[in-house]
Amino acid sequence: MTFEAYEAVVEDSGQEARGRERQALSLGIDRLERLQKGAFSMEELVKSLLYIRRLWAIFIEDLSHPDNGLPEQLRADIISIGLWVIKEADRLREEKSNDVTQLIEINRMIRDSLQ
C-alpha cells in the first residue's frame, strides 16, 4: 500500500478507513518485528523506520484536521502517542536506542483497538 493510496481513502466510510489503518499498521509491525529478530541491513532498518514515521505523520495530520470526528481528548491522546512513535523511530534510526519492543507494542495496541 502506498501512502498516496492511504491518503485517498481517508474520506472513506469509518469502517473501511479503520480497516486500511489496521493494514498499514500491520505492515509496519511486521517490518519492526523483522528488525527485532536481527540480521537486517542498514537500508532495511531505515526503510522500516521511515515507513512507521511517515504513517504516523499521516495519522497525526488526519487527527489534527478540524473535521476529524473523534472526540477532542482522544485525538490529542493519539497525537501524543504518534509524536512518541516518531521520536522513538528517530532514536532507533540514529542508533540512540536499539530496542524496538515498545514501538511494536504501541503500534500493536493501536492497531488492535481499530475495529
NORRA-V569512 format. One record per residue. N is the residue number from 1. SS is DSSP state (H for helix, E for strand, L for the rest). PSI is psi in whole degrees, 0 to 359 (* if undefined). OMEGA is omega in whole degrees, -180 to 180 (* if undefined). Layout:
n=N ss=SS psi=PSI omega=OMEGA
n=N ss=SS psi=PSI omega=OMEGA
//
This chain:
n=1 ss=L psi=132 omega=178
n=2 ss=L psi=161 omega=179
n=3 ss=H psi=329 omega=177
n=4 ss=H psi=319 omega=179
n=5 ss=H psi=320 omega=179
n=6 ss=H psi=314 omega=-179
n=7 ss=H psi=328 omega=-179
n=8 ss=H psi=336 omega=-176
n=9 ss=L psi=1 omega=-179
n=10 ss=L psi=329 omega=-178
n=11 ss=L psi=3 omega=176
n=12 ss=L psi=175 omega=175
n=13 ss=L psi=157 omega=-178
n=14 ss=H psi=317 omega=-178
n=15 ss=H psi=317 omega=178
n=16 ss=H psi=317 omega=-180
n=17 ss=H psi=317 omega=178
n=18 ss=H psi=323 omega=177
n=19 ss=H psi=319 omega=178
n=20 ss=H psi=323 omega=176
n=21 ss=H psi=319 omega=177
n=22 ss=H psi=316 omega=179
n=23 ss=H psi=315 omega=-179
n=24 ss=H psi=318 omega=178
n=25 ss=H psi=320 omega=179
n=26 ss=H psi=319 omega=177
n=27 ss=H psi=316 omega=178
n=28 ss=H psi=319 omega=179
n=29 ss=H psi=316 omega=178
n=30 ss=H psi=316 omega=180
n=31 ss=H psi=317 omega=180
n=32 ss=H psi=322 omega=179
n=33 ss=H psi=326 omega=175
n=34 ss=H psi=322 omega=177
n=35 ss=H psi=320 omega=-179
n=36 ss=H psi=327 omega=-179
n=37 ss=L psi=349 omega=179
n=38 ss=L psi=191 omega=178
n=39 ss=L psi=62 omega=178
n=40 ss=L psi=155 omega=178
n=41 ss=L psi=162 omega=177
n=42 ss=H psi=324 omega=178
n=43 ss=H psi=316 omega=179
n=44 ss=H psi=320 omega=178
n=45 ss=H psi=309 omega=-178
n=46 ss=H psi=314 omega=180
n=47 ss=H psi=318 omega=-179
n=48 ss=H psi=315 omega=-179
n=49 ss=H psi=324 omega=176
n=50 ss=H psi=326 omega=176
n=51 ss=H psi=310 omega=-180
n=52 ss=H psi=317 omega=-179
n=53 ss=H psi=313 omega=-180
n=54 ss=H psi=320 omega=179
n=55 ss=H psi=313 omega=-180
n=56 ss=H psi=330 omega=175
n=57 ss=H psi=321 omega=177
n=58 ss=H psi=315 omega=178
n=59 ss=H psi=314 omega=-178
n=60 ss=H psi=318 omega=178
n=61 ss=H psi=316 omega=179
n=62 ss=H psi=317 omega=-179
n=63 ss=H psi=332 omega=-179
n=64 ss=H psi=344 omega=-177
n=65 ss=L psi=134 omega=-178
n=66 ss=L psi=337 omega=-180
n=67 ss=L psi=359 omega=178
n=68 ss=L psi=132 omega=-173
n=69 ss=L psi=356 omega=180
n=70 ss=L psi=152 omega=176
n=71 ss=L psi=146 omega=-174
n=72 ss=H psi=316 omega=-178
n=73 ss=H psi=320 omega=178
n=74 ss=H psi=317 omega=177
n=75 ss=H psi=315 omega=-180
n=76 ss=H psi=319 omega=180
n=77 ss=H psi=316 omega=-180
n=78 ss=H psi=323 omega=176
n=79 ss=H psi=317 omega=178
n=80 ss=H psi=318 omega=177
n=81 ss=H psi=315 omega=-180
n=82 ss=H psi=319 omega=178
n=83 ss=H psi=321 omega=177
n=84 ss=H psi=317 omega=180
n=85 ss=H psi=313 omega=-180
n=86 ss=H psi=315 omega=-180
n=87 ss=H psi=318 omega=-180
n=88 ss=H psi=321 omega=176
n=89 ss=H psi=320 omega=177
n=90 ss=H psi=319 omega=179
n=91 ss=H psi=320 omega=178
n=92 ss=H psi=317 omega=-180
n=93 ss=H psi=323 omega=-179
n=94 ss=L psi=4 omega=180
n=95 ss=L psi=31 omega=173
n=96 ss=L psi=352 omega=176
n=97 ss=L psi=157 omega=177
n=98 ss=L psi=16 omega=-178
n=99 ss=L psi=112 omega=-179
n=100 ss=L psi=1 omega=-174
n=101 ss=H psi=310 omega=-179
n=102 ss=H psi=322 omega=179
n=103 ss=H psi=318 omega=177
n=104 ss=H psi=312 omega=-177
n=105 ss=H psi=317 omega=179
n=106 ss=H psi=313 omega=180
n=107 ss=H psi=323 omega=178
n=108 ss=H psi=318 omega=179
n=109 ss=H psi=316 omega=179
n=110 ss=H psi=313 omega=179
n=111 ss=H psi=314 omega=-177
n=112 ss=H psi=341 omega=178
n=113 ss=H psi=349 omega=-180
n=114 ss=L psi=100 omega=180
n=115 ss=L psi=* omega=*
//
